[in-house]
Amino acid sequence: MVEDCVNGVGVDLNTASVPLLTRVSGLNPTIAQNIVDYRSQNGQFRNRKQLMKVPRLGARSFEQAAGFLRIGDGDNPLDRSSVHPEAYRVVETIAAKNHRDMNNLVGDVAFLRSLNPQDYVTEQFGLPTVKDIFAELEKPGRDPRPEFRFASFEEGVETLKDLEPGMVLEGSVTNVTNFGAFVDIGVHQDGLVHISALADRFIKDPREVVKAGDIVKVKVMEVDIPRKRIALTMRMGDQPGQQPAERPRGDKTPSPNRNNAAGARKPAPAANQSQNQNQNPGQGQGAMAGALAQAMASANKRDR
């Protein structure tokens, strides 16, 4: 997981530590330490080619790692991008054909989008690779991670005493449990949105509605300062002091034909029961007589 993040975002070659460099594809602890030692002895890297001077960093390691190692203020503007040195020729061709300086080419979104990537496809670099190069040239060194959004806390609301029932605030979900969600609203004490107040519909698990890190809008229902408890709701129709409306659970009324479902046995009519009881009246008596005769025979054998 860490390796995926490092390889996705890249690392600054001139500031990365040994543990961080070790996470880069193609680098082991020994090579990572050699990079830091080389940097300490020779100063900051000015270009990616200098990596080939690092002890034990061979062509194979360079091929795997170079695209993930960035130089922010180096000799070549492409060294701060994810474009691999092997693909620099594609960018150089783009600049040469359009009589553009490399430094002016990188980041010129309007110009880059006016070009046709197909015109720069070669036997070594296909259309998907060329498109990736164009995308990187538009925003070199961009962070592919989505922007992290923070909750906008209400100005002047900093403690429990600043809260009033009915206030509508923005907060960040800090934890989700089986009985609800805790929300940070900026007063140094998380409030609780009970599972019954998370939505206008019935839910079995709070995680159906929210997860940790979500930015949500909540209404203050009750504040208990002595016990430091805050009751919140995400149902804007709820009013403080009122009994919350029951969540709809669906129609659970038993079906009128439930007892007559297929396969259910119906009790026999009373007339039939009487008929069954009166049918072959001697059959039961005969069985009883036979059992009695067997018992008496066994007793006689024991007496003999």
C-alpha positions in Angstrom: 0.0 0.0 0.0 2.8 2.4 0.9 4.7 1.5 -2.2 1.6 2.2 -4.3 1.3 5.7 -2.8 5.0 6.5 -3.2 5.0 5.3 -6.8 1.8 7.2 -7.6 2.8 10.5 -6.1 6.6 10.3 -6.5 9.3 11.5 -4.1 11.7 14.4 -4.1 15.1 13.0 -4.9 16.8 15.8 -2.9 14.9 15.5 0.3 13.7 11.9 0.6 15.0 9.9 3.5 16.4 6.4 3.3 13.2 4.7 4.5 11.1 6.6 1.9 13.5 5.9 -0.9 13.4 2.2 0.0 9.7 2.3 -0.9 10.4 3.4 -4.5 10.2 0.7 -7.1 13.7 -0.7 -8.0 15.5 0.6 -4.9 16.6 -1.5 -2.0 17.9 -0.3 1.4 21.5 -0.3 0.2 20.9 1.7 -2.9 18.7 4.1 -0.9 21.5 4.7 1.6 23.9 5.2 -1.3 21.7 7.9 -2.8 21.6 9.8 0.4 25.3 9.4 0.9 26.0 10.7 -2.7 23.7 13.6 -2.0 25.5 14.5 1.2 28.9 14.3 -0.5 28.2 16.0 -3.8 25.2 18.3 -3.1 21.7 18.1 -4.5 21.0 16.2 -7.7 20.7 18.5 -10.7 19.3 15.9 -13.1 18.2 12.3 -13.2 21.3 11.2 -15.1 23.4 11.7 -12.0 21.7 8.7 -10.5 23.9 6.5 -12.7 26.8 7.7 -10.6 25.4 6.3 -7.4 27.2 3.1 -6.3 25.3 -0.1 -7.1 22.5 1.7 -8.9 22.6 0.0 -12.2 20.7 0.3 -15.5 17.9 -1.9 -14.2 17.3 0.0 -11.0 17.5 3.3 -13.0 14.8 2.1 -15.4 12.5 1.1 -12.6 13.0 4.1 -10.3 13.8 7.1 -12.4 10.2 8.1 -13.2 9.3 8.2 -9.5 12.2 10.3 -8.4 11.5 14.0 -8.9 13.9 17.0 -9.0 11.9 20.2 -8.4 14.5 22.8 -9.5 16.9 20.9 -11.8 18.5 21.4 -15.2 15.7 19.7 -17.1 12.0 20.6 -16.5 11.0 17.1 -17.3 12.9 15.8 -14.2 10.1 17.2 -12.0 7.5 15.2 -13.9 6.6 11.6 -14.1 7.8 11.3 -17.7 10.5 8.7 -17.8 13.9 9.7 -19.1 13.5 7.1 -21.9 10.5 9.1 -23.2 12.2 12.5 -23.1 12.7 12.0 -26.9 9.0 12.3 -27.5 8.8 15.7 -25.7 11.9 16.9 -27.5 10.3 16.0 -30.8 7.2 17.9 -29.8 9.3 21.0 -28.9 11.4 20.8 -32.1 8.5 20.3 -34.5 6.7 23.3 -33.0 9.7 25.5 -32.5 9.1 25.7 -28.8 11.5 25.9 -25.9 11.2 23.0 -23.5 10.7 25.3 -20.5 7.8 27.1 -22.3 6.3 23.9 -23.5 5.8 22.3 -20.1 2.6 23.6 -18.5 1.2 25.3 -21.6 -2.2 23.6 -21.5 -3.8 25.5 -24.4 -1.0 24.7 -26.8 -0.6 21.1 -25.8 -4.4 20.5 -26.3 -4.1 22.0 -29.8 -1.8 19.2 -30.8 -2.7 15.7 -32.0 -1.0 13.0 -29.9 -1.3 10.6 -32.8 1.3 12.7 -34.7 4.0 11.7 -32.2 3.4 8.0 -32.0 6.5 5.9 -32.7 7.3 2.2 -32.8 8.5 2.4 -29.2 5.8 4.7 -27.8 2.2 3.9 -28.7 -0.8 6.2 -28.5 -1.7 5.5 -24.8 1.8 6.3 -23.7 1.9 9.5 -25.8 -1.4 10.6 -24.3 0.0 10.0 -20.8 3.0 12.2 -21.7 0.7 15.0 -22.9 -1.4 14.8 -19.7 1.8 15.0 -17.6 3.1 17.9 -19.6 -0.1 19.9 -18.8 0.4 19.6 -15.1 4.0 18.4 -14.3 4.5 16.9 -10.9 0.7 17.1 -10.1 -0.5 15.2 -7.1 -3.0 12.5 -8.3 -4.6 12.3 -4.9 -8.1 13.9 -4.6 -8.3 17.1 -2.8 -9.0 16.6 0.9 -12.0 18.7 2.1 -12.2 20.0 5.7 -15.4 20.9 7.5 -16.1 24.7 7.8 -16.8 25.2 11.4 -19.1 28.0 12.4 -17.3 31.2 13.5 -17.8 32.0 17.1 -18.9 28.4 18.0 -15.9 27.0 19.9 -17.2 25.5 23.1 -20.3 23.7 24.4 -21.6 26.9 25.8 -21.7 28.4 22.3 -24.2 25.8 21.1 -27.9 26.3 21.0 -30.7 23.8 20.1 -31.7 24.4 16.5 -28.3 25.5 15.2 -27.4 24.0 11.8 -23.7 23.3 11.6 -21.2 21.6 9.3 -19.1 18.9 10.8 -16.8 16.0 10.1 -17.7 12.4 10.9 -15.0 11.0 13.3 -16.4 7.6 14.1 -19.2 5.3 13.1 -20.7 2.7 15.5 -23.7 0.4 15.4 -25.8 2.9 17.2 -24.9 6.1 15.3 -22.1 8.4 14.2 -20.0 10.9 16.1 -19.4 14.2 14.5 -16.8 16.9 15.2 -18.5 20.3 15.0 -15.6 22.4 16.3 -16.3 22.6 20.0 -13.7 20.1 21.2 -16.4 17.5 22.0 -17.9 15.2 19.4 -21.7 15.1 19.1 -23.7 12.0 18.5 -26.2 11.5 15.6 -28.2 8.5 16.7 -29.0 5.9 14.0 -32.6 7.0 14.1 -31.6 10.5 13.2 -29.2 9.7 10.3 -31.9 9.6 7.6 -35.6 9.9 6.9 -35.7 6.3 5.9 -35.1 3.1 8.0 -31.5 1.9 8.0 -30.1 -1.1 9.7 -26.4 0.0 9.8 -25.2 3.6 10.1 -22.5 2.8 7.5 -25.2 2.8 4.9 -25.3 6.5 5.2 -22.0 7.8 6.5 -18.4 6.9 7.0 -15.5 8.4 8.9 -14.2 11.5 7.2 -17.5 12.5 5.6 -18.5 16.2 5.8 -22.1 16.4 6.9 -24.6 19.0 7.9 -26.2 18.5 11.3 -28.7 20.2 13.6 -28.2 20.6 17.3 -31.1 18.9 19.2 -29.9 19.0 22.8 -26.8 20.1 24.7 -26.0 18.7 28.2 -23.1 20.8 29.4 -22.5 19.0 32.8 -22.2 15.6 31.1 -20.6 17.0 28.0 -23.1 15.5 25.6 -24.4 16.8 22.3 -27.4 15.3 20.5 -27.4 16.0 16.8 -29.6 15.0 13.9 -29.0 14.9 10.1 -32.8 15.1 9.5 -33.3 18.8 9.0 -37.0 18.4 9.7 -36.5 17.4 13.3 -37.1 20.1 15.8 -35.6 20.4 19.3 -37.9 19.4 22.1 -40.2 17.4 19.8 -40.4 13.6 19.7 -38.6 12.4 16.6 -40.9 11.0 13.9 -40.6 7.3 13.7 -38.6 6.1 10.8 -40.7 4.2 8.1 -40.0 0.5 8.4 -42.3 -0.8 5.7 -45.5 -2.7 5.9 -45.1 -5.7 8.2 -48.8 -6.6 8.4 -49.2 -10.3 8.2 -50.7 -11.5 4.9 -54.3 -12.6 5.3 -53.5 -15.8 3.4 -50.4 -16.5 5.5 -52.1 -19.5 7.3 -53.3 -20.8 3.9 -49.9 -20.8 2.3 -49.0 -23.6 -0.1 -48.1 -26.8 1.8 -49.9 -25.7 5.1 -52.0 -28.5 6.6 -55.6 -27.7 7.3 -57.3 -29.3 10.3 -59.8 -32.0 9.4 -63.4 -31.1 9.9 -65.0 -32.3 13.1 -67.3 -34.7 11.2 -64.4 -36.4 9.6 -62.6 -36.7 12.9 -65.6 -38.4 14.4 -65.8 -40.6 11.4 -62.1 -41.6 11.7 -62.5 -42.3 15.4 -65.6 -44.5 14.8 -64.2 -46.4 11.8 -63.3 -50.1 12.6 -64.1 -49.9 16.3 -62.8 -53.4 16.8 -59.4 -52.8 15.4 -58.1 -51.0 18.5 -59.7 -53.5 20.9 -58.1 -56.5 19.0 -54.7 -54.9 19.2 -55.1 -54.4 23.0 -56.3 -58.0 23.5 -53.3 -59.4 21.5 -50.8 -57.4 23.6 -52.5 -58.6 26.8 -52.3 -62.3 25.7 -48.6 -62.0 25.0 -48.0 -60.5 28.4 -49.9 -63.3 30.1 -48.0 -66.0 28.1 -44.7 -64.5 29.2 -45.8 -64.6 32.8 -46.8 -68.2 32.6 -43.4 -69.2 31.2 -41.6 -67.5 34.1 -43.9 -69.3 36.6 -43.0 -72.7 35.1 
